[in-house]
């Protein structure tokens, strides 16, 4: 008869692994400081795109070899590369930028415990072709594949990516709600989608804080949970929250349109 591992023992193993992980991160960042000092003395450029590409590509392969999701591994590596860049730039300034803190001491809110990152940004545009050309031909973004809820060829919608950044362009051809939104409010950022660990908890927290919520938590075919706030009249921006609890897939255009369909225009 086999016995289930003790939950406390498993958590203790996680704690120890996290301690080891942070020790490795500290060692890696110390090497980055050394690299920064060498670059500064030799006047070597801070950003070397070929090196960045090599790091991202090789780590994706290492992740595959180790049985780790390569997209997740790439996100981790890009966070590390961003911190490396900050270290190198700060070292060249007479007044290095102060340490950043996602949550200033003594100001932690409940949403701090579940908010992860900006998942994507949706921008309403009057001319989807021209807007897509700007991002692809001039800025170097590429069209991304999306989930079965929509594709990069969906009428009036273009999902664009570069590195870890995703921008969704939505034109009036996408639907009458989009056309009415543009006619009423004009073009520009429609909503910012923030990834959270738990959509129900995030919504309950924001509701308790009196946030102007528009929808309940909605679940799509891929297991993504999302909800939206009401459009803010001062900034013109709506905020979405998404928990990617299902398979790691791209942005579903059907989900994007939900924000337009549910939003009262006046």
Buried (B, 14 or more C-beta within 10 A) or exposed (E): EEEEEEEEEEEEEEEEEEEEEEEEEEEEBEEBBEBBEEBEEEEEEBEEEEEBEEBBEEBBEEBEEEEBEBEEBBBEBBEBBEBBBBBBBBBEEEEEEEEEEEEEEEEEEBBEBBBEEEBBBBBBBEEBEEBBEBBBEEEEBEBBEBBEBBBBEBEBBBBBBBBBEBBBBBBBEBBEBBBBBBEEBEBEBBBBBBBBEBBBBBBEBBEEEEBEBBBEBBEBEBEBBBBBBBBEEEEEBBBBBBBBEBEEBBBBBBBBBBBBEBBEEE
